[in-house]
Each structure stands twice: as C-alpha cells, then as structure tokens.
Amino acid sequence: GSAAGIVLLPDRSRIAADGEDVSVVEVRVVDAAGRVVPIADDEITFGVTGSGSLIGVGNGDPSSHEADKGSTRRAFNGLCMAIVQATRDAGPATIDATAPGLAPGHAVITCTPATPRPAMP
C-alpha cells in the first residue's frame, strides 16, 4: 500500500548516560498494515528531547549527497536511520520522527546512570 506512517525501532532500549553511549534507531516508512513501503523516499525530520541528542542520520543510499549530521534524511527503499547519543544525565531520551502526510513515529530510550571513564589530566 501507500505510505501511511513512520515506525521507529531502536537497537537498544537502554543506554548508559555517560555522554558516549549510542543507540541506532531504524526508521521504517510503512503502509496502513505496518509493512515497509519499498518505494518510499519521504524526507523524515527528527527531534530528540530529554537525556539524548541526535548525532547522525543515514539511509544506505550510496548516491545520496545529504549531510550525515543534521535533523533530516530522505528514506531510501522505505528505510533510514538516526543515531542517538546519551547525555550525562540519566532519564528518558524521546525520539520523534515526522514527515508531511505520514503518521509520526515515536520511541523512548532509557539513559541509565553511569560512571564516566576517568579523564586524563
């Protein structure tokens, strides 16, 4: 069917709040039945709030000239990805993905308390 919504699938639901740990979020453009739409190329806009930040985006398209650092990425064959990094504050990191004409996607990654590695003087 035609594209109807966005589904976000983090590879990890919990990451360490050490300012370094990351979760790779798979982004799927799906039809009304939840199937990936292989011809979808919608431009997805990402937002991250809480204890995380967006550090990169990608789509696997070798001919794409879009920036890997930014808040938007066009889907390639119905897929793209976002990389979310924890801050040093424990708590939820909320990821939102939107595109015109599609139901938005939403996911939460829990950033758990962590002890940062010792810094060199």
N, C-alpha and C positions, 0 to 999 in steps of 0.2 A: 504494500500500500504506500501511499504518500507519507512524507514525513509529518509527524504529529507532535513529537516531544523529544526531550533530552533526558538521558539516564546517565548518572554519574556512579562509577564503581571504583572506589579507592582500593589500591592493592593491599593496604594495611589500614585497619580501623583505629589503631593506637600507635602513636609515635612518641619518642622522648622529647620533652620540652627542654632541649639542650642548645637550641639555636642552630643545630646542624642536621638533625634527622629529617627525612622527607618521606612523603607518600606520593606515588604516581597514580593519578586519577584517570581511569579510562572513561572516555566520553563517547556515548553512543547516540546517534540520531535514529530514533525508532518510529515505526508506524503505530497506529492505534492498537495493534495486537502485541506491541512490545518487541517486534522484530527489527533488526538493523536494516535501514534503507541503504542499499549499497551504492545508489547513485546520488545520495545526499551530499551537498557541498555547502551547507549553510555556514555562515560566519557566526561562531559562538563567542560570546563575551563572558569573561569570568570575573568573579569577585570573591575575595576571601576576607572574612572578618573573624575576630577573636584571636586565638593563640596561634595563628599561622599566617603565612604570606605566600603569594603566588610568585614563584621564581622562574617559571618557564612554561612554554606551551609547545606542542608539536603535533604533526599529523602523519608522518611517514611518507609524505609525497616528495620524491626526490627532485621534482621540478618546482617546488614551492619556493618563493622568494620572501615569504613572510618572516618577520622577526621572531626569533625564538624567545626573546624577552619581550613581554607585552601582555596585554589583557585580552587579546582576541586571537582566534585562529579559525581558519576555514576547515570544515570537516573534509576528509579525503576518504572516499568509499564509505561514507557514513560514520567515520571514526576520527577522533583526535584525542589529545591528552593534555592534562595540566599537571604540573609538579608543584606540590605544596610543601613548604618547609616550616617546621615548628619554630616559634619564637622561644624565648627563655621563660615564658610564663605558662604555667600549666592551665589547662582548660580546653574547651572545645574550639576547634577551627572549623568554621562553616564555609562551605564552598557552594557558590551559586553559579549556574550557567544559563544564559538566556540567548535567544535568537528570535528575530521577528517571525511571527506566525507559528512558533512552536511552544508547547508547554515547557516551562522552565525545569531545569534539573537542580537537585539539591542533595548535598551529602555533608556529614559531620565526621570529622576525625578527632579523636580524643588525644590531646597532648598531655602525657603523664609527667609528673615531677621527675626531674633527673638532675644528677650532679654533673656539671660541665667538666670537661677534661681540664687538668691544671694548665695554666698559661705559662709560657716561657717569660722570664723577666726581661 
